[in-house]
């Protein structure tokens, strides 16, 4: 997987850089596959969605999954008015 190669290169050569990926790349991937790829050791997910009711999109099991896999998680949304 190209992301593993690129992330590994960046981490090895620039350890002060934090590699971030949009979390939708991980939402439907099971934990075992993420752990097997070791991508969770290389990147930090940025959880995002542009909607008013985030509770319908981000189920509690997603937070549990990410909490077990990643050392940190970022979150981003957008204010659309009203």
KALINCOR-V511115 format. One line per field, one symbol per residue. phi: phi as a letter, one per 20 degrees, with the letter a starting at -180 (. if undefined). Layout:
# KALINCOR-V511115
phi=???
This chain:
# KALINCOR-V511115
phi=.fffffffffffecfeeeedcffffdgeefgffffffmffedcdfdfbadbfdfffedfgffffgfffedfbcdcbbbednl
